[in-house]
Amino acid sequence: MRVKLVVALIAALTLAAPVAAEPTDLLGTWHVLVHYKDKITNNPDTERWEDRIWVFKTEGSRMAWSDYPIVVFDEKKGRFDNSSGRNSRVLHFWEPNAAQLSEIHEGLAINQRGARTKRMKGSPAEGWTSAKGRRGYRSLNVVTFEETWTIEMNGDLPKFIRDDVMGSASTESMEGRTQFETETIEDGGNTLRGRFERDGGDRAGTFRLTRSGSTRSVGSSGKTLQDKVSSGERLNLMLAGHLTELPGEHDEDWYRAKIEDGTLTQDDRFALRAAFEQRLKETLGSDTERTTYRVIMQNLARKMERLFVEDGKSMSDLRKMLRDGQLKP
């Protein structure tokens, strides 16, 4: 009876222990979700959150840690609130829904704005750091900023640390630290959970790293380069089937004469560009309501006007270039 009790107790303790199932492999892409409260704000009990993408790669004997603070989901539900007239994070702990979880696993879009990369020396067993040894030379009059990223290993549990130091030789340094201390590793090493702390605990909460698919870059519009290329190709195919003439073809000689004698005004050019854009809209019909196509048509009209006025292309040249896909948005 006593033996069975001891065995049961050991089994229970083993199940409860927060240990890693296997050595941590950080290489790859991770979605980072932080839930925290900020005690130095006017509303210290407000639930806050932020998310970002981390990418870890090996570069020779070094580890490169890239941080992307702007994450773009196709499924935006529950993340932001614009009821106040500006897009702000919802004031509660956001959790991804099923569609958003699927996007994380497949790979998210990132905006390059604010992205940073640190190259670190070290090893998987000992950890990694971007520190360069001795702190660099400091001038009496010049304020410098130094940032060090470190990954400490507590067995298989990584601790991610960012130290910021600002100051000069004649002033007292201002130092800040942000740390993500892993406490458990789940899902075969694909999920890391732990404690988040910044500036001595002024901001504190929890974090979760979820292994993600490869990222793709987007601009401020949220459209990838491939999205834009595909939209342009579809537009060219539609133009090839429906565009029969361009505005100004009946007045081409008048435009050309004004170009040659130098009397074509900027207003004339704007009017021609607007006419090109309007003709493209008429050709595409209801498809012009799509934001991507509107931007493409504006770009095409601008290029067409420049080709006609500055490069001497005829209207028939422009039509042929559009139909053959030689005129790219």
N, C-alpha and C positions, 0 to 999 in steps of 0.2 A: 504493500500500500504506500509506504514511504517512498519507494523508488518511483512509482507512477506519479506521485505528487511532485517530486523533483523534476522529472522529465517534462511534466506539463508546465511547471514554472519556467524552466529554461526555454521551452518553445514559445511561451507567451512573451518573455523578455526579448527573444530574438525577433519576433514579429514586430514588436513595438519600437525597436532600435532604429533611429533615422540614419541608416548607412547607405552608401552607394551600392547599387547592384553590380557595377562594373567600373573600371577606370574611366575617368571623364575624358571624352574626346571633344575638345572645344572647336576643332577646325570645322568651318562651315558657316552657315548663316543662322542667326537667332533673332526671334522677335522678343523684345524686352518690354514687359508690362509692369509698371510700378504703381502701387496704391499707397498713398501717404497722407499725412496731415501736417500742416505747417503752423507751429505754435506761436510764431512771431507775427502772424497776420491778425487782422481784426476779427477773423472768424476761425479760431484755431481748431474747432471741431468739424469743420467742413471737410468732406471727403474729396480728395483730389487724385488725379491720375495723370500719367504720361506714358507714352510708348515710343519706341525707337527700334532701329535695326542695328545689330552688331554683326560684323563679319570678321572671322579669324582665318588668316592664311599664313602659310609658311613661305618665307622668302630667304632661301639659302639656309643659314643657321639661325635666322631670326623669325620672330612671329610678328605679323602685321595685324593690328587691331583697328578696324574701321568702325566709326560711329556715324549713323545717319539719323538725325533727330526728327526728320519729317517722313512719316509713313503714310502711304496712300492706299486706301481700301476702295474697291468698287462698291461694296456694300457698306454704306455710311451710317446706317441706322444705329441710333443710340450713342454715337461718339461725340457729336457736336450739337450745339444749340445756337441758332441765329435769331431767336425771338427778340433780342435786344438791339438788333440791327448789325451785329458783328458776329462772326463765327467764333465761338468759344467752346472749350471743353465742357461737357456736362458736369455738374457739381455732384457727382456720386461716383462710386467705384465702377467704372466701365469694365464689363467683361464681354469678350467677343461672342457673338451668337454663332449658330451652326455654319452659316454662310461665311462669316468672317474667319472662323477656325479653318474652314476649307481653304480660304485664300492664304492663310498663314502657312499651311502645309504645302500648298502648291507654289508659293513664292509671291511676295508682295512687291508693289511698286514703291520707289523711293525718289525723293527730290534731292538733288545734290547740294542744295543750299544748306549751309551750315555743317556739311560733312567734314569729318576730320579723321586722320589716320596716324597712328603711332607705331613705330617699329621697335620691337622689344627684344632684348637678349635674355637668354636663360634656357630652361629645359622643362619638359612636362613634369618631371619629378620635383624640381626645385622652384618652379614658378618663373615668371617673366617680368621684366621691368624696362621702361624706356629711360630710366635715370642714366645719366652719363658719368656717374661717379661724383667727383667733387663739384660742388656748385660753382657755376661760372663766375668770371670777373664781374664785379659790380662797380659802376661809376658812382661818385658822390652825388652827381646831379641828374643822372638818367634813371628813371624808374623802369624796371624790367619786369617781365612776367614769365614765369616758368611753370610748366605743366608736366607732371609725371604720371604715367599710367602703369599700374602694377597688377599682376595676378599672383597672389600668394596661394600655395597649395597646403591645405590642412588634410593630409591624406589624399583622398580623392575629391575633396570638397574645395572648389576654388573660391577665392575671395577677390573680387574685382575692386580696385582702389584707384581713385583719381585725386591727386594732390595738386592744388594751385597755390603758387607763391608769388606775391607781387610786392616789390619794394626796391630800395636802393641802399647803398652803403651808408647813407646819412639818415635814413628813416627806418622806423620799425616795420618789419615785414608783416603783411597780411596774408594769412594762410587759410585755406579751405580744404576740406576733404569730403569726398563722396565715396561711399563704399556699399558694395553689394556682397553680403556674406551668405554663401550657400549653406543651407542646413540639410536639405534632402535632395536626392536625385531619384527621379522616377521614370517610368516608361522606357526602361532599357537605356537610360542615359540621354533621352531626348527632351526631358523637362527638368529644370533646376529651379528650386524654390528657396527663399531665404529672407533675411532681414535687410532692409534698405535704410541708410542713414546719411544725412548730409549736414555739414557744418555743426558737428557736435551734438546732433540730435534735434536741431531746430526743425528739420524735416525728417520724419521717421515713418516707417511703414514696412511693407513687404514687396517683394518682387518675384516675378516668374519669367524664366527664360524658356522659350519653346523653340525647338529646332524647326527651321523654316526652309522652304525651297529657295532657289536662287532668285535674286532681286532683278528688277528691270528699272531703268531710269526713266523718269518723266519730267516734263517742264511744269511751269506754273499752271498750265491748262489741265494737267492730269493726263494728257495724251502721250503715249510713247512714240518714239520715232517710227516704229513699225506701224502703229495705228495711222500715223499721218501718211506714210508711204502707201499703205493699202487704200486709204480713202482717196488719195490722189490718183491711183491706178483705176479705181472704180469710176471716178469722175471723168477721166480721159475716155474710158470705154463708152460712157453715156454721151459725151460730147461727140464722139466719133459717129454715133448713130443718129444724132438729132441736129447738130449744128450745121446749118446750110449757108449762113452768111453772118458777117459781123457788122456792127453799126459803123457808119462812116465809109462803107465801101462805095456808096454812091457819091460821096464827097471826098474821095481819096485824093483826087487831083488838087482840090482846094487845100486840104491839109498839107500835102506835099509842097505846094507852092509857098505856103506860109513858113514851112520849115526851112526851105531853101533861101528865102529872102530875109529870114530872121525875125519875122513878125508874129510867129506863133507865141502866144502868151502862156503864162503859167496857168491862167484860168482855162485856156483852151485845152491844155494838157489834162487838167483835172476833169473837165467835162468829157473828154474822150475816155479817160480811165473809168469814170462813172458809167458811161454808155457801154463800155466793154463788160463791166460787172453786171449791169442790168440785163444785157443780152445773155450772159451766162446763166443768170437766175431764171430767165424765161425759158431757156433750153432745158434746165433741170427740173423746173416745176416745183412740186411739193418737197423735193429733196433739199431745197435751199433752207428749209427750217432747221436742218441739222447744223449744229454749231461748227463742227469740223469743216463741213462744206462751205459755210459762209466765209470762214477764214481762208480756205483754199482759193475761193473765187476772188477774194480781195487781193491775194498774192498774185494770182494769175493775171488779173486786170492790170495790176501795177507793172508786171513784167511785159505784158503785151504793149502797153503804152510806151514803155521805155524802148522796146525793140523797134516799134514803129517810128518813133521820133528820133531816137539816137542812133540806131543801127540800120535804119533805112529799109526795114522789112516791109513788104507790102501786106495788104489785108489777106490776100490769098495765101501768102507765105505763113501768116499767123494761123489761118484756118488749118492749113496742112500740118503745121507743127503741133497744133492741138490734137488733131485726129490721129497723128502718128505717135503721140505720146512724147514728142521731143520737148514740149513746153511743160516743165515740171513746176508744181506749186512751191 
